[in-house]
Amino acid sequence: MTTPVTGTAERATRVEIGPTIPFTTIPWDDVLFALLAGTMLVSGLAVVTLRDIIRCGLAMMVCFGALAGIYVMAGAPLVAATQVLVYIGAISVLVLFAIMLTQTKAGPSRLVFQTQAVPAAISAVILVVIVILAIGSTDWHAATERAVTDTTKLAQVLFNDWVLPFEVVGVLLLAAVIGAVFLAKRERSPDGEERAE
């Protein structure tokens, strides 16, 4: 009994991407990390400099998405999934509430940089110095392989022991959202009395 030889033709037509960029020695992981980190930095700057609250919220979602990609590269898929589900989802709700609770989408130019600009600049410089010192003192050759985390026990604890508290908090947050919508729709009449639309 003979078996047809089909694997050879498939192997001949399949093109595999190597670990490095063609004609260079730069690993694909480094390029992907640089793209994600650059996206995160640019979108983070857009969050604090744009005046339109919708664009600020969308830039924050892009920033959180890039951070989730970095978590995946670091071997923490559960943290990346939490980043996407909790932070990006929460920011979407935040953008909707910001639109509902504000009179206009664009704020005055004096709100772009608040009165805390000097302390924030000093804190940013201190943080940059700490990050540079941490990068310089780290032995980057010590971790050559990507870490793989086993999240089985964590998932069992989350979905067995903490499901009920999570659902209770979710119901409370939903009630708070409904209350906030109700309060946002109330306005004062010309004689000073509150009335609902």
N, C-alpha and C positions, 0 to 999 in steps of 0.2 A: 504494500500500500504506500503510495507516494503522496506527499503533501505539497501543495503548490507553494512556490517561492514568491511570496508577496512582500515580505519584509524588506528585501533588498531595494525594490523600486521605491518603497516609502522612505527608506533611509536616504536614498539618493536625492529625493526631491525636498526633504525636510532641511530647513536652514536653521541652525541653532545660533543664538546670540551668545557670544562669549562673555566672560566676567568683566572684560574691559572694553572700552570704546575702540572700535576698529582703528588700526594704525596708530594707536596711542597706548600708554600704560595706565590711563586713568580708569579706575573702577566705576562701573555704573552706579554703585551705591553712593559714591562720593558726589556724583553729578546730581542724583536724585535728592540727596540730603541738601546740597547747595540750593537747588531749585525750591525745595520746601522751606528751607530756612529763609531764603530771600523773599519768598511769597509771604511768609509770616511776618517778617520785619516791615515790608512795604505796606501790607494791610494793617498792621498795628499802628504805623505812623498815620495812615489814612483815618483810622478810628479817632485819633485825638486831634486831627487837624481839619477834617471836613466839617462844614456847618450843617449840612443836610442830615437830619437824623436817620433817614432811610438809608442813605449811603453809608453812614457810620455803622449802622447795624449790619448791613451786608458785608462791609469790610471786616467787621468783627467775626462774622460767620466764616469768611475766607481764612482769617487768621486761625480760628479754632480748627478748621479742616486741615490746614497745613500742619498744625501741631499734632493732630491725630495721625497724619501720615508719618511724622517723625516717630511717634510712639510705635507704629507698626514696624518701622525700620529698626527700632531699639529692641524688638522682640517682646513687646507688651501689647498684644492684640486686645485684651480685655480693657485695658486703660484707653486704647484708641476707640473701642466701641462705646465706652462710657462717655468719652469726649464728644463723640458724634451724637449720641442719643440725648445726653443731658445738656451739654453746653450749647450745641448748635440748636437743638430744639428749644431750649430756654431762651436763647437769644432771639429766635423767631417770635416767640411770645412777647419778649421785651420790646421788640420793634413795633409790634401791633399796639401794645399799650402806650408806648411813647407817642405814637401817632394819635391815639385816641385822647390822651391826657394833655397834649400840648395844643396851644391855639394855632401856631404856625409851624411849618416844618423847619424853617431856617431861623437860627438864633442870631442875636446881635454879635458883631465881631468881637466885642469885649469878652464874650463867653468862650471864645476859642481857647484862649490862654487865661486861666483864672489867676486870682491873686496868689495862688500857691506855686507860681512858676519858678521862683527862686529856690524854695525847698525841693521842688520836684527835680530841678536841674542838678542840684547838689547830690540828691539821692541817686540820680541816674549816673552821674560821674563816679560815685562810690561803687555802684553796682557794676559798672564797666570795668573798674579797676579790679574788683573781686573776681569777675569772670576771667579777665586776662591772667590774673595770678593762678586761678584754678586750671586754666588751659595750659599754662606754662609748667605747672608742677605735676601734671598728669602724665603717667607713663602710657602713651597711646599704643605701644607695642604689646602691652600686657594682655589686652583683649583683642585677639585676632579673629575670633569666630563670633557670629551673631548669637546672642543668648536666646534660649527657648524656654518659655515659662509654662508650667503645668497649672492650669486654672481649674482643674476638676474639683478640688476640695473647696476652693473659693466659690465656685458656682453652686455646689451642694449647700454651702452655708447660706448663700444669698437666697436661693430659691426654696429652701426648706425652713430655715429659722427666721428669716427676715422678710418673708413675703407679706405677712399680715401688717407689720409696722409700715412697710413701704406703701401698701395700699391705703392705710389710714392717712398717712401723710399726703398721698395723692388726692384723696377726697378733701382733706382740709385745704390744700392748695387750690383745688377746683372751686371750693366755696369762697376762698379769698379772691379768686379771679372774678367770680360772678359779682361779689360785693364791690370790687373795684370798678367793674363796668357800670354797675348801678350808680355808684357815687360819681363816676365821671360824666354820666348823662344828666346829672342834676345841675341846674343853674339858678342863679338868683334873678328874680324878676325886678323891674325898675323900682318897686317900693321896698325892696330889701328882703322879701320873703322868698324862701326856696321853693322851687317847683320842679317837677320832673317833666321831661319832654314827652 
